[in-house]
Amino acid sequence: MSGFKYAAPAQFYPLAGKMALWFAVSAAVLAVIGLVIGLYVAPIDVTQKDSYRIIYIHVPAAWMSMFLYVVMAFWSALALGLNTRLSAMMAQSIAPTGALMTAMALWTGALWGKPTWGTYWAWDARMTSELILLFLYLGIIALRNAIDDPRRADKACGVLALVGVVNVPIIYYSVNWWNTLHQGATIKAGNSSIDAIMLAGLLFMVFAFWFYSVAVTLVRLRTIILEREAGAAWVAQLAEVKKEGR
Amino acid sequence: MGEFFAMGGYAFFIWMSYGMAALLITLEIIAVRARRKQVLHLIRHSDAHESGAANAGAQLKEVE
């Protein structure tokens, strides 16, 4: 029972605030270490020289773009199945950050593609399916904005999120299924084709992006909770509501 | 220092990537904080006149 009490927005709101702060600070620390390693300490790549350093932004953003979608679809499924309010709000809070990560992966991919492959863009399976992911996120956000009743919006967006989740394995396995311009996976459990210090920098950046996503999503979630629970008595009792100018 | 920023001739690609990442994250943080302020303001403002926050809920959802 104790864990389930946080399924109530009123209970989760203060916890989310504490968690957001912790994740934000951790993300900042990890990002500083990751950036120092990635841009300065790590040596240049033999074939790609300094251009490979885009990896420290591109890979974390691309991983988060897929991971956040799966998490969003998970909360959507829970919201549709159990009719839980907080899960629907969680799904709602993830979409904008997911869209941002997808845009970042596409942008940095283009800037990496030019010096490496000679082109900013190609309609290859990996890139095209990642572009579809961006449209899915944007479609879910637009659909929510188009529906006035939040509960109906939850259902519609939930269905769209679940339908779109088939795209994630397509992105992930595209480099194996098709002969793409995009290279295959560099990081594999136990057998990565990457130097140790490069891998360390990459992992710091991956966790920095991950923790950042958690933090910013939780802050957005708190605002969504306030918006949707604005009529509730507990909201009126909050210090930030009572106090002027904060 | 100049050598660092030159990135072995790949300065444009590196800094356009890192710059865009920094820009997007900064904009997201600003947007999220602004939205929170706006919602808090709306909730606070409506219960200055009415008792309880019920009115704010109606205002935020427009129809209730």
Interface residues (C-beta under 8 A of the other chain):
Chain A: L39 Y40 I44 K49 D50 S51 R53 I54 I57 H58 A61 P96 T97 L100 A103 M104 W107 T108 L111 W112 K114 P115 D148 P150 Y212 V216 V219 R220 R222 T223 L226 E227 R228 E229 A230 G231 A232 A233 V235 A236 E240 V241 E244 R246
Chain B: F4 M7 G8 G9 Y10 F13 I14 M16 S17 Y18 M20 A21 L24 I25 E28 I29 V32 R33 R35 R36 V39 L40 L42 I43 R44 D47 G52 A53 A54 A56 G57 A58 Q59 L60 K61 E62 V63 E64
